[in-house]
Amino acid sequence: MSILENTISPGSAAYHANRDGMLGLIDRMRALEERTRTASAAAKDRFHKRGQLLPRERVALVLDPGAPFIELSTLAGYMFDVPDASKSVPGGGVIGGIGFVSGIRCMVSASDSGIDAGALQPYGLDKTIRVQELALENKLPYVQLVESAGANLLRYRVEDFVRGGNIFRNLARLSAAGLPVVTVTHGSSTAGGAYQTGLSDYIVMVRGRTRAFLAGPPLLKAATGEIATEEELGGAEMHTQVSGLGDYLAEDDRDALRIAREIMAALEWERPGKPAREFKPPRYDQDELLGIMPMDHKRSVDMKQVIARIVDDSDFTEMAPNYGPATVCGHARVEGQAIGIITNNGPLDPAGANKATHFIQACCQTRTPILYLNNTTGYMVGRAYEEAGMIKHGSKMIQAVTSATVPQITIYCGASFGAGNYGMCGRGFHPRFCFSWPNAKTAVMGGEQAAETMAIVTEAAAARRGKPVEKDKLEAMKAQIIGVFDGQMDVFSTSARVLDDGVIDPRDTRAVLSEVLAICREGDARTPQLMQFSVARP
């Protein structure tokens, strides 16, 4: 056993400053999530008056009560719907997450139709594509609860129309991979959105509420002159009795969700049981994770103190601790599940990159998933490091990350700057899951470094022209660059752009890791033969 020793001083001023800063960020995140729920729930009277459930009520009823549910990308689209931070409603118009339906672990996606009738909000497309990709990669059945007015024509962009085809392509890929797509169409599913219903394996429609057509009455009249009601064009009774699009006719939302659960219950699909593993919780309080990370990314952190509070018994077997010591690599377990961990106690140097490459390859050899705890300002620069082969060793590390054959999970705990983001399996390298802590920052470099770099370049260019540098303009340029960088590097900006799978409270890290490790293990254990089958619709 290699038990990590505690070096945290909960009574220190630095600890309390870190804790207060982290709690403030968590409060801000929770307030934004609550704003989205409140905005959707404001439609409660209207929904209930017409006999419908609110979107989150639907999600709650389709899921197994009391079972874990990991909601994804709750900050998607923040500040992109409106530029006012006090009025922006994040979430992208979609509720998405991984939970259990009739004992089967599924990806669940629901239109948040309490907001703008379920029309996709900014970055809602990216969020939907991401949850579909997660379902594909982790071999999860896909349950979608559809009620959407479609694209907002007042915000039409041709790129969204073209990229939107990925949603339908992914539905076809899910079915072709043998992953059942179960859809409850609670309300409108129109134009291109009709294929969201049509490309499903099991379709439940609600009497008097479902509407699925390629052209609604206004467009139909404008295009052909034909006049028809919504029910005649695409109502639930027509589709379940005439067109054959619908498979099941429900009387209301509750009945439709009951049918969806019964469909899932009837599937011949593996129900994950609780593995019989003996494990001990961490020796140190997970609440102390709040006070470890400083709000200033330039301050050093001993990331072993983070590891000590998320792994079983705080037991961590470190590999080559005296070689490239700023890069920490080692083995541990989370609720009995083996995991390799790579993290940073400083920038990545040639020895650290070389060690990480070796460790990644060793984990692949033993089929051990890898967790990257990002906290680095990047790869070392300078003449000595260039001569030591920083580019070569850094490139080998990036190649190892790219070629890894095991699930890779990334958590942004602090800074993730420059090529260090790439070497530590940043979002661009397609980790199986990618989460952020509320204090995390992601950028090509710090704002001050970017500003100083451009100032040096500007001064050199002026010198070559033989002209003096206007100091006021130079300072204004530097301030502008710092503002641009600082305005995009925090999680409220990166998660808004769906550059992670969501922001998590550090205290929830162990629980989230346990779930995603189980998801990866179950998905990878499914036989290739199973994935060759798909459900053929008549």
C-alpha positions in Angstrom: 0.0 0.0 0.0 1.1 3.6 -0.8 -1.1 5.8 1.4 -0.8 9.5 0.5 -0.1 11.7 3.5 -2.3 14.7 4.2 -0.5 18.1 3.8 -3.6 20.3 3.8 -4.1 22.8 6.6 -7.8 23.5 6.8 -7.3 26.3 9.3 -4.9 28.3 7.1 -5.8 31.6 5.5 -4.9 30.3 2.0 -7.2 27.3 2.5 -10.1 29.5 3.5 -9.5 31.8 0.6 -9.5 28.9 -1.9 -12.6 27.4 -0.3 -14.5 30.7 -0.3 -13.6 31.3 -4.0 -14.6 27.8 -5.0 -17.9 28.0 -3.1 -18.7 31.3 -4.8 -18.1 29.7 -8.3 -20.3 26.7 -7.3 -23.1 29.1 -6.2 -22.8 31.0 -9.5 -23.1 27.7 -11.4 -26.1 26.4 -9.4 -27.8 29.8 -9.7 -27.5 29.5 -13.5 -28.9 26.0 -13.5 -31.7 27.0 -11.3 -32.5 30.0 -13.7 -33.0 27.5 -16.5 -35.3 25.3 -14.4 -37.3 28.3 -13.3 -37.6 29.6 -16.9 -38.9 26.2 -18.0 -41.2 25.8 -15.0 -42.8 29.2 -15.7 -44.8 27.3 -18.4 -46.3 25.0 -15.8 -49.8 26.4 -15.8 -50.0 26.4 -19.6 -48.7 22.8 -19.8 -50.9 21.5 -17.1 -54.0 23.2 -18.5 -53.6 21.3 -21.7 -52.9 18.0 -19.8 -49.2 18.0 -20.4 -46.2 17.5 -18.1 -43.3 19.9 -18.0 -40.0 18.6 -19.6 -38.3 17.9 -16.3 -41.3 16.1 -15.0 -41.2 13.9 -18.1 -37.5 13.1 -17.5 -38.1 12.3 -13.8 -40.9 9.9 -14.7 -39.1 8.0 -17.4 -36.0 7.5 -15.2 -35.9 4.9 -12.4 -36.5 6.6 -9.1 -33.5 6.9 -6.9 -31.0 5.7 -9.5 -28.0 7.9 -10.5 -28.4 10.4 -13.2 -25.5 12.5 -14.6 -26.9 15.6 -16.3 -24.6 16.9 -19.0 -23.7 20.3 -20.4 -26.0 22.4 -18.2 -24.2 25.6 -19.1 -24.4 25.1 -22.8 -25.2 28.4 -24.7 -24.7 30.6 -21.7 -24.4 34.3 -22.9 -25.1 33.2 -26.5 -28.9 33.6 -26.4 -28.6 37.1 -25.0 -25.4 38.9 -24.1 -26.7 40.0 -20.7 -25.3 37.7 -17.9 -28.3 38.5 -15.7 -30.8 37.3 -18.3 -29.1 34.5 -20.3 -30.7 31.1 -19.9 -28.2 28.3 -20.4 -28.9 24.7 -21.4 -29.3 25.0 -25.1 -33.0 24.1 -25.0 -32.1 20.5 -24.3 -32.0 18.3 -21.1 -29.5 15.5 -21.6 -27.9 13.0 -19.3 -27.1 9.3 -18.5 -29.4 7.4 -16.2 -31.4 4.2 -15.8 -34.7 3.4 -17.5 -36.3 0.1 -16.4 -32.9 -1.0 -15.1 -31.1 -0.3 -18.3 -28.4 2.4 -18.4 -29.4 4.9 -21.2 -28.7 8.2 -22.6 -31.8 10.4 -22.1 -32.4 13.5 -24.2 -35.5 15.8 -23.8 -36.6 19.0 -25.6 -36.9 21.7 -22.9 -40.2 22.8 -24.4 -41.0 25.1 -21.5 -38.5 27.5 -23.1 -39.4 28.9 -26.6 -41.6 25.9 -27.3 -38.5 23.6 -27.4 -36.7 25.4 -30.2 -33.0 24.7 -30.2 -31.1 27.5 -28.4 -27.5 28.5 -29.3 -25.2 25.5 -28.8 -28.2 23.2 -28.4 -27.2 21.6 -31.6 -23.6 21.0 -30.3 -25.0 19.6 -27.1 -27.4 17.2 -28.9 -24.6 16.0 -31.2 -22.4 15.4 -28.1 -24.9 13.4 -26.1 -25.5 11.3 -29.2 -21.7 10.7 -29.6 -21.5 9.7 -26.0 -24.3 7.2 -26.5 -22.6 5.7 -29.5 -19.1 5.5 -27.9 -20.4 4.0 -24.7 -23.0 1.8 -26.4 -26.0 3.2 -24.6 -29.6 2.9 -25.7 -31.0 6.3 -26.6 -34.3 7.6 -25.1 -35.6 10.9 -26.5 -38.6 12.9 -25.4 -39.4 15.2 -28.3 -41.5 18.4 -28.4 -39.8 21.1 -30.4 -40.9 23.9 -32.6 -37.7 23.3 -34.6 -35.2 25.9 -35.6 -35.9 29.5 -34.7 -36.3 31.0 -38.2 -35.5 34.5 -36.9 -32.1 33.2 -36.0 -31.6 31.1 -39.1 -28.0 30.3 -40.1 -27.2 28.0 -43.0 -24.3 26.4 -41.1 -26.8 25.2 -38.4 -29.0 23.7 -41.1 -26.1 21.8 -42.6 -24.6 20.7 -39.3 -28.0 19.8 -38.0 -27.9 16.8 -40.3 -25.5 15.2 -37.8 -28.4 14.7 -35.4 -30.3 12.6 -37.9 -27.1 10.8 -39.1 -26.3 9.9 -35.5 -29.8 8.5 -34.9 -29.3 6.2 -37.9 -25.9 5.2 -36.6 -27.3 4.4 -33.2 -29.9 2.1 -34.7 -27.4 0.5 -37.0 -25.1 -0.1 -34.1 -27.8 -2.1 -32.4 -28.6 0.6 -29.8 -32.3 1.0 -29.5 -33.7 4.5 -30.1 -36.9 4.9 -28.2 -38.8 8.2 -28.8 -41.8 9.7 -27.1 -43.1 12.5 -29.3 -45.0 14.7 -26.8 -45.8 17.5 -29.1 -44.5 19.1 -32.3 -41.9 17.3 -34.4 -42.0 19.3 -37.6 -40.0 19.8 -40.8 -36.5 18.3 -40.5 -37.4 17.6 -36.8 -39.9 15.0 -38.1 -37.0 12.8 -38.9 -36.0 12.9 -35.2 -39.2 10.9 -34.7 -39.0 8.9 -38.0 -35.4 7.7 -37.4 -36.4 5.9 -34.2 -36.8 2.2 -33.6 -39.8 2.6 -31.2 -42.2 5.6 -31.5 -44.8 6.5 -28.9 -47.3 9.3 -29.8 -49.8 11.1 -27.6 -53.4 11.4 -28.6 -54.4 15.0 -29.4 -50.9 16.4 -28.7 -48.4 14.8 -31.1 -47.7 16.6 -34.4 -45.3 15.2 -36.9 -45.2 16.5 -40.4 -42.7 17.8 -43.0 -44.7 21.0 -43.6 -47.1 22.5 -41.2 -50.4 24.0 -42.3 -48.9 27.5 -43.0 -46.0 26.2 -45.1 -48.3 23.7 -46.8 -50.6 26.4 -47.9 -47.8 28.7 -49.0 -46.1 25.9 -51.0 -49.0 24.0 -52.5 -52.2 25.9 -51.7 -53.6 22.8 -49.8 -55.5 23.5 -46.6 -55.3 20.9 -43.8 -55.5 20.9 -40.0 -52.5 19.9 -37.9 -54.4 16.7 -36.8 -55.1 15.7 -40.4 -51.5 16.4 -41.4 -49.7 14.7 -38.6 -51.7 13.8 -35.5 -51.1 10.8 -33.3 -54.2 8.9 -34.5 -53.4 9.4 -38.2 -49.8 8.3 -37.7 -50.7 5.2 -35.6 -53.7 4.2 -37.8 -52.9 5.4 -41.3 -49.2 6.3 -42.0 -47.7 3.7 -39.7 -45.1 6.1 -38.4 -46.2 5.7 -34.8 -46.0 2.4 -33.0 -47.9 3.1 -29.8 -50.8 5.5 -29.1 -50.8 7.0 -25.6 -53.6 8.9 -23.9 -51.4 11.5 -22.3 -47.8 12.2 -21.3 -47.8 9.9 -18.3 -49.2 7.1 -20.3 -46.6 7.7 -23.0 -43.8 7.5 -20.5 -45.2 4.3 -19.0 -45.2 2.8 -22.5 -41.6 3.9 -23.1 -40.5 2.3 -19.8 -42.3 -0.9 -20.8 -40.6 -1.0 -24.1 -37.2 -0.7 -22.3 -38.3 -3.4 -19.8 -39.1 -5.8 -22.6 -35.7 -5.4 -24.3 -33.2 -8.3 -24.1 -30.5 -6.0 -22.7 -27.9 -6.4 -20.0 -28.9 -4.8 -16.7 -25.8 -3.8 -14.8 -25.7 -5.1 -11.3 -23.7 -3.6 -8.4 -20.3 -5.3 -8.7 -19.3 -7.1 -5.6 -16.1 -5.2 -4.8 -14.6 -4.5 -1.4 -13.2 -1.0 -1.2 -12.5 1.7 1.4 -13.4 5.3 1.0 -10.7 8.0 0.9 -9.0 8.6 4.3 -9.5 12.4 3.9 -12.7 14.4 3.7 -13.9 15.1 0.2 -15.2 18.5 1.4 -11.5 19.5 1.6 -11.3 19.5 -2.2 -12.9 22.9 -2.0 -9.8 24.5 -0.4 -7.0 22.9 -2.4 -7.2 24.7 -5.7 -6.2 28.4 -5.6 -8.2 30.9 -7.7 -5.0 32.1 -9.2 -3.7 29.5 -11.7 -0.1 30.8 -11.3 0.1 29.4 -7.7 1.4 25.9 -7.3 -0.7 23.0 -6.1 0.2 19.5 -4.9 -2.3 17.5 -7.0 -1.6 14.4 -4.9 -3.8 16.0 -2.3 -6.7 15.9 -4.8 -5.9 12.3 -5.6 -5.9 11.5 -1.9 -9.5 12.6 -1.6 -11.0 10.8 -4.6 -9.3 7.3 -4.7 -10.0 4.3 -2.5 -8.3 4.4 0.9 -6.2 7.3 -0.4 -3.9 4.6 -1.8 -1.9 5.7 -4.8 1.0 3.8 -6.3 3.1 6.4 -8.0 5.3 5.5 -11.0 8.9 7.0 -11.2 8.3 9.8 -8.6 11.8 11.1 -8.9 11.9 11.3 -12.7 10.1 14.3 -14.2 8.5 14.8 -10.8 6.2 17.7 -11.9 4.3 15.1 -13.9 2.6 12.7 -11.6 1.6 9.2 -12.9 0.3 6.3 -10.9 -2.3 3.6 -10.2 -5.3 3.7 -7.9 -8.9 2.5 -7.6 -12.2 4.3 -7.4 -14.9 2.2 -5.7 -12.9 -0.9 -6.6 -12.4 0.0 -10.2 -8.8 0.2 -11.4 -7.6 3.5 -12.9 -4.4 5.1 -14.0 -4.0 8.8 -13.1 -1.9 11.5 -14.8 -1.7 14.9 -13.3 0.5 18.0 -13.1 2.4 19.7 -10.3 3.8 22.1 -12.8 4.6 22.4 -16.5 5.3 19.4 -18.6 9.1 18.9 -19.2 10.9 16.4 -21.4 11.3 13.8 -18.6 7.6 14.3 -17.5 6.3 13.9 -21.1 8.5 10.8 -21.6 7.2 9.3 -18.3 3.6 10.0 -19.2 4.0 8.4 -22.6 5.4 5.2 -21.0 2.6 5.2 -18.4 -0.1 5.6 -21.1 1.3 2.6 -23.0 1.5 0.6 -19.8 -2.2 1.3 -19.0 -3.2 0.3 -22.5 -1.3 -3.0 -22.1 -3.3 -3.9 -19.0 -6.6 -2.4 -20.2 -6.7 0.2 -17.4 -8.7 3.4 -18.0 -6.8 6.7 -17.6 -7.8 9.8 -15.7 -6.2 13.1 -16.6 -6.4 15.7 -13.9 -5.5 18.9 -15.8 -3.5 21.5 -14.0 -0.7 22.7 -16.2 0.4 25.9 -17.9 1.8 23.8 -20.8 5.1 22.3 -22.0 8.3 24.0 -20.9 9.9 26.5 -23.2 13.5 27.8 -23.5 16.8 26.9 -25.1 17.7 24.1 -22.6 14.3 22.5 -23.0 14.4 22.7 -26.8 17.9 21.0 -26.7 16.5 18.3 -24.4 13.9 17.4 -27.0 10.8 19.1 -25.6 9.1 19.0 -29.0 10.0 15.4 -29.6 8.9 14.1 -26.2 5.8 16.3 -26.1 4.8 14.9 -29.5 5.3 11.4 -28.4 3.0 12.0 -25.5 0.4 13.5 -27.7 0.7 10.5 -30.0 0.3 8.2 -27.0 -2.9 10.0 -26.0 -4.3 9.9 -29.5 -3.5 6.2 -30.0 -4.6 5.0 -26.5 -6.9 1.9 -26.7 -8.5 2.4 -23.2 -11.2 4.9 -22.1 -9.7 8.2 -21.2 -11.5 10.6 -18.8 -10.4 14.2 -18.4 -11.2 16.6 -15.6 -10.0 20.2 -15.8 -9.1 21.0 -12.2 -7.0 24.1 -12.7 -5.1 25.5 -15.7 -5.1 23.7 -19.0 -2.9 25.9 -21.3 -1.2 25.6 -24.6 -0.1 22.2 -25.9 -0.4 21.0 -22.3 -4.2 20.9 -23.0 -3.5 18.5 -25.9 -1.0 16.3 -24.0 -3.4 16.0 -21.1 -6.2 14.7 -23.4 -8.1 17.9 -23.8 -11.5 18.0 -25.4 -10.0 18.1 -28.9 -8.5 14.6 -28.3 -11.9 13.1 -27.7 -11.7 11.8 -24.2 -14.6 9.4 -23.4 -15.8 12.0 -20.9 -14.6 15.5 -20.1 -15.7 17.5 -17.1 -14.5 20.8 -15.5 -14.3 22.1 -11.9 -15.8 25.6 -11.5 -12.3 27.2 -11.2 -10.8 25.7 -14.3 -9.3 27.8 -17.1 -8.5 26.7 -20.7 -6.6 28.8 -23.2 -3.7 28.7 -25.6 -1.8 30.8 -23.0 -2.5 33.3 -20.2 -3.9 36.7 -21.2 -0.9 38.5 -19.8 1.5 36.3 -21.7 -0.5 36.8 -24.9 -0.5 40.6 -24.4 3.2 40.8 -23.6 4.0 38.6 -26.7 2.0 40.9 -29.0 3.6 44.0 -27.4 7.1 42.6 -28.1 6.1 41.8 -31.7 4.6 45.2 -32.2 7.7 47.0 -30.7 10.0 44.9 -33.0 7.9 45.8 -36.1 8.0 49.5 -35.2 11.8 49.3 -34.7 12.2 47.7 -38.1 10.3 50.6 -39.7 12.3 53.1 -37.7 9.1 54.5 -36.0 8.5 55.1 -32.3 6.0 53.0 -30.4 3.0 54.9 -29.1 2.8 53.7 -25.5 -0.8 54.6 -25.0 -1.9 52.5 -28.0 0.4 49.7 -26.9 -1.1 49.6 -23.5 -4.6 49.8 -25.0 -3.8 46.8 -27.2 -2.5 44.8 -24.3 -5.6 45.6 -22.2 -7.8 44.5 -25.1 -5.9 41.2 -25.6 -6.1 40.4 -21.9 -9.8 41.1 -22.0 -10.3 38.8 -24.9 -8.3 36.0 -23.3 -9.7 36.3 -19.8 -13.3 36.5 -21.2 -13.0 33.1 -22.9 -10.9 31.0 -20.6 -13.1 30.3 -17.6 -15.6 27.4 -17.4 -18.6 29.8 -17.8 -17.3 30.5 -21.3 -15.8 27.1 -22.3 -18.7 25.0 -21.0 -21.1 27.4 -22.7 -19.4 26.4 -25.9 -19.8 22.6 -25.1 -16.0 22.3 -24.7 -16.6 19.9 -21.9 -19.5 17.6 -20.8 -20.4 19.8 -17.8 -19.1 21.5 -14.7 -19.1 19.5 -11.5 -18.7 20.3 -7.9 -15.2 19.0 -6.8 -17.0 17.1 -3.9 -18.9 15.1 -6.5 -15.7 14.0 -8.4 -15.5 10.6 -6.9 -19.2 9.8 -7.4 -19.0 11.0 -11.0 -15.9 9.0 -11.7 -17.4 5.9 -10.3 -20.4 6.2 -12.6 -18.4 7.0 -15.8 -15.9 4.2 -15.1 -18.9 1.8 -14.9 -20.4 3.2 -18.1 -17.0 2.8 -19.9 -16.6 -0.8 -18.6 -20.1 -1.9 -19.5 -19.9 -0.3 -23.0 -16.5 -1.9 -23.8 -17.7 -5.3 -22.5 -20.6 -5.5 -25.0 -19.8 -7.9 -27.7 -19.0 -6.7 -31.3 -21.6 -9.2 -32.6 -24.3 -7.4 -30.7 -23.4 -4.1 -32.3 -24.0 -5.5 -35.8 -27.7 -5.9 -35.4 -30.3 -3.1 -35.8 -34.0 -2.9 -35.5 -35.6 -2.7 -39.0 -38.7 -0.7 -39.3 -41.5 -2.0 -41.5 
